[in-house]
């Protein structure tokens, strides 16, 4: 564990990211991305490259893959064809090669045992999020699951975080967010929530320890040990 501001918080609920925090999904995303690339007559990409493109949702992933950089934006017609191909292929690949990170199952159980309410907030479309969490037996841990297309705006906008606070009827400072990327940190900070990070995810290829977070923990289980239930 590396502490940034405080390594212990009191909370009534926890919001947890999916890709790169709960599940290692890079292999599935890379498979769908490369099937898309081949369908459009492009060269496939290394999995590490696709992993560095993960974090801002499918639309941005398609732009980055087809354009070849984090800031790439391709023309509308090419993007539409790519998006359609990716969605078709990912429908098949979703969950095939994914796995929970170490400490995820025990970490969720430890949080629930403390009486913390749990929500999953992700930029992955809801139609992929729900079956993926079900596939790995994680869905039942969460009282609320918010996909990237469930609301008008997604992370790094604070809207989905504040949506959870409203649904739970809990003030944002009493909800701790846990993620692996700048998107998670920005959304949590903008919502007025404390934020923890895990170092094993994607974060667009950057070191998570450079983010504005309260602490970095090596697992969800370790993070759970540093969250106390508010009175």
C-alpha positions in Angstrom: 0.0 0.0 0.0 1.2 3.5 -0.8 -0.5 6.3 1.0 -1.1 9.6 -0.8 -3.2 11.6 1.6 -4.9 9.2 4.1 -4.8 5.5 4.2 -8.0 5.1 6.2 -11.6 6.4 5.6 -15.0 6.1 7.2 -17.8 5.5 4.7 -21.3 4.1 4.3 -20.8 2.9 0.7 -18.2 2.0 -1.9 -18.3 2.6 -5.7 -16.0 0.2 -7.6 -14.9 0.4 -11.2 -15.0 -2.8 -13.4 -12.3 -3.0 -16.1 -8.9 -3.0 -14.5 -10.3 -2.9 -11.0 -12.6 -5.9 -10.6 -11.7 -7.9 -13.7 -8.8 -8.1 -16.1 -10.7 -7.8 -19.3 -7.8 -6.7 -21.6 -7.6 -10.0 -23.5 -11.3 -9.9 -24.4 -11.2 -6.3 -25.5 -8.0 -7.0 -27.5 -9.7 -9.9 -29.2 -12.7 -7.9 -30.2 -10.6 -5.0 -31.3 -8.4 -7.1 -33.5 -11.3 -8.8 -35.1 -12.7 -5.4 -35.9 -9.3 -4.3 -37.3 -9.1 -7.4 -39.5 -12.7 -6.9 -40.7 -11.7 -3.4 -41.8 -8.5 -4.5 -43.5 -6.2 -3.2 -40.7 -3.3 -4.8 -38.9 -4.1 -6.3 -35.5 -2.6 -4.6 -32.4 -0.6 -6.0 -29.5 -2.7 -6.7 -26.4 -0.6 -4.2 -24.4 -1.5 -1.5 -26.9 -5.2 -2.2 -26.7 -4.9 -2.2 -22.9 -3.4 1.3 -23.0 -6.5 2.4 -25.0 -9.0 1.2 -22.4 -10.7 3.5 -20.0 -13.0 6.0 -21.8 -15.5 3.6 -23.2 -16.1 1.7 -26.5 -16.5 4.8 -28.7 -13.0 6.2 -27.7 -11.4 2.7 -27.8 -12.5 2.4 -31.5 -11.1 5.8 -32.3 -7.8 5.0 -30.7 -7.5 1.6 -32.2 -8.3 2.8 -35.7 -6.3 6.0 -35.4 -3.3 4.5 -33.7 -2.9 6.8 -30.7 -4.6 7.9 -27.4 -5.7 11.2 -29.0 -6.7 9.8 -32.4 -10.1 10.6 -33.8 -11.1 9.0 -37.1 -13.8 10.2 -39.5 -17.5 9.4 -38.7 -18.1 6.7 -41.4 -15.0 4.7 -40.4 -15.8 5.0 -36.7 -19.4 3.9 -37.3 -18.2 0.8 -39.2 -15.6 0.1 -36.6 -18.0 0.5 -33.7 -20.5 -1.8 -35.3 -17.9 -4.5 -35.9 -16.4 -4.1 -32.4 -19.9 -4.5 -30.8 -20.6 -7.6 -32.8 -17.3 -9.3 -31.9 -17.3 -8.2 -28.3 -20.7 -9.7 -27.8 -19.0 -13.1 -28.4 -15.6 -12.3 -26.7 -17.0 -10.6 -23.6 -15.8 -12.7 -20.6 -14.1 -15.5 -22.6 -10.6 -14.7 -21.3 -11.4 -12.3 -18.4 -10.6 -13.1 -14.8 -11.1 -11.4 -11.4 -8.0 -9.9 -10.0 -6.5 -11.4 -6.8 -8.4 -10.1 -3.7 -11.6 -9.1 -5.5 -13.9 -11.8 -4.2 -12.6 -11.6 -0.7 -12.5 -7.8 -0.8 -16.1 -7.5 -1.8 -17.1 -10.0 0.9 -15.1 -8.1 3.5 -16.8 -4.8 2.5 -20.3 -6.4 2.7 -19.5 -8.0 6.0 -18.7 -4.5 7.4 -22.2 -3.3 6.3 -20.9 -1.2 3.4 -23.3 -0.7 0.5 -21.7 -1.5 -2.9 -22.2 -0.1 -6.4 -20.3 -0.8 -9.6 -19.8 2.2 -11.9 -18.1 1.5 -15.3 -17.8 3.1 -18.7 -18.5 -0.3 -20.3 -22.0 -0.4 -21.9 -24.7 -1.9 -19.6 -25.4 -4.7 -22.1 -21.9 -6.0 -21.6 -21.5 -5.1 -17.9 -24.4 -7.1 -16.5 -23.6 -10.5 -18.2 -19.9 -10.1 -17.4 -20.5 -9.5 -13.7 -23.0 -12.4 -13.7 -20.6 -14.7 -15.4 -18.0 -14.3 -12.6 -20.5 -14.4 -9.8 -19.9 -10.7 -8.8 -23.3 -9.2 -9.7 -24.9 -10.2 -6.5 -22.3 -8.2 -4.4 -23.7 -4.9 -5.9 -26.8 -3.1 -4.9 -26.5 -0.9 -8.0 -24.7 -1.4 -11.3 -24.3 1.6 -13.6 -23.0 1.0 -17.1 -21.5 3.6 -19.3 -24.6 4.2 -21.4 -27.1 4.2 -18.4 -26.9 8.0 -18.0 -26.3 11.0 -20.3 -22.7 11.4 -19.1 -20.1 8.9 -17.9 -16.7 9.1 -16.1 -14.7 11.3 -15.8 -17.9 13.3 -15.4 -19.2 13.0 -11.8 -22.8 12.2 -12.9 -22.7 8.4 -12.4 -21.0 8.9 -9.0 -23.6 11.4 -7.9 -26.3 9.1 -9.3 -25.2 6.4 -6.9 -25.2 8.9 -4.0 -28.7 10.0 -4.8 -30.0 6.4 -5.2 -28.3 5.3 -1.9 -29.4 8.6 -0.2 -25.9 9.0 1.1 -23.8 12.2 1.0 -20.9 11.9 -1.4 -18.2 12.3 1.3 -19.5 9.1 2.9 -18.9 7.1 -0.3 -15.4 5.9 -1.2 -14.6 5.3 -4.9 -12.1 2.6 -5.9 -10.7 2.5 -9.5 -7.6 2.1 -11.6 -7.5 5.2 -13.7 -7.5 8.9 -14.1 -11.2 8.7 -15.1 -12.1 7.2 -11.7 -10.0 9.8 -9.8 -11.5 12.7 -11.7 -15.1 11.5 -11.3 -14.7 10.8 -7.6 -13.0 14.1 -6.9 -15.6 16.1 -8.8 -18.3 14.3 -6.9 -16.6 15.1 -3.6 -15.8 11.5 -2.7 -12.6 10.1 -1.2 -10.8 7.8 -3.8 -8.6 4.8 -3.5 -6.7 3.3 -6.5 -5.3 -0.1 -7.4 -2.1 -0.3 -9.4 -2.7 -3.4 -11.6 -5.2 -2.0 -14.0 -4.8 0.0 -17.2 -4.9 3.8 -16.7 -4.0 4.4 -20.3 -0.4 3.2 -19.7 0.4 5.6 -16.9 1.4 4.9 -13.3 -1.6 5.1 -11.1 0.6 6.5 -8.3 0.7 9.8 -10.1 -3.0 10.3 -9.7 -4.8 12.6 -7.2 -6.0 9.8 -4.9 -6.1 9.2 -1.1 -4.2 5.9 -1.2 -3.1 3.1 -3.6 -3.7 -0.4 -2.4 -2.4 -3.6 -4.0 -5.9 -5.3 -3.9 -9.5 -4.7 -3.1 -9.1 -6.8 0.0 -6.3 -4.5 1.3 -8.5 -1.5 0.5 -11.4 -3.1 2.4 -9.3 -3.3 5.5 -8.9 0.5 5.4 -12.5 1.4 5.1 -14.5 1.7 8.4 -18.3 1.8 8.4 -19.5 5.3 9.4 -21.7 5.5 12.5 
